[in-house]
């Protein structure tokens, strides 16, 4: 095997739903003693060796499938993807597609191993099978990862050159003749990069098992920029992503896990705590976040792309009167805490649309050591059509009880369709 790099058409109601979902975030308390680690579920299917992932503003997920030497798209509906989402091949014929990035125009950038760095040029904001593919920059040894900033500059983790490089955009565009310059120094084999709004570049330096930051000055980085190590306790960091709070998410292939470097005051640093998110992966190599804050994971040796619903959980669309499958919400304690009660609520009340299900392990007791975990099982039985909102709350044992953590949950009740045989006369009562 070739060495791996080791809102589509929204209606007005859908826009309202999306706006509500963006507000549906977990509510951590200060000095939080327990955290929600996310619900993991597969999205799309049919991948040969998914290495890198990227997400556009519509929620579409792009996958670098090294097994089929192609870039594929998991098509979102109203910003959401699932196991049954449509998967289309955007382009094939790559050498060894690894890291991906997508810009605001919908262009997809591909770190293609010995094939260099390529751009799938979007038409009308969408990359497709009819898009052209162009080479951008030159002189790369073996790029594993790629990122793009708001100015169109493209950053490349050139693994075999032990370097991070920048393809400098002119007028927001890059080409095969664009200037390529080194940024930062001292890397041992970078596998992935991501850039924040301030121009700081975060690097998963795979061969040194570390995540580093190339510190921007005035929004710019150069070969002489300061490089600081954020954390060097990973197994094999292959992918890296950022959220709007400055938290850094790392795909650690050898652990295997997704690790979150928790920002303090909007900045991750060597004093930041590192915590696992999700679980059950084989060898995650790619990671990205969507607009809802959910984490998309390319699990290469699991041959699967996953979504970690975090910090809120979507139960999907369920017919009114029907019951969803059981969702297991996992919690991990950061320090000693006593759980006094557990609430599964719908708009603040229990016993309605969202209900506790058998099999959960969270109970009212003292959890007296860091790292202890428990679960709450929940089902969704919509009592009315439309968006239904609820929460899972772990309370302490004080009087009145205070929430240790609140995780927002939501789903959509679908009304039954009523049909009438042809020729039937009918009228609405009262009219």
Secondary structure, DSSP 8 states (H G I E B T S, - for coil): -------TT--HHHHHHHHHHHH------TT-SEEE--EEEE-S---S-EEEEEE-TT--EEEEETTTTEEEEE--BTTB--TT--EEEEEE--SS---EEE-TT--EEEE-BTT-EEEE--BTTB--TTS-EEE-S---S-EEEEEE-TT--EEEEEGGGTEEEEE--BTTB--TTS-EEE-S---S-EEEEEE-TTS-EEEEEGGGTEEEEE--BTTB--TTS-EEEEE---S-EEEEEE-TTS-EEEEETTTTEEEEE--BTTB--TTS-EEEES---S-EEEEEE-TTS-EEEEEGGGTEEEEEE-SSEEEEEEETT-----EEEEEEESS-EE--EEEEEETTEESSSEEEETT----SSEE-STT-EEEEEEEE--SSSEEEEEEEEEE-SSSS--EEEEEEEEEEEE-------TT-----TT-
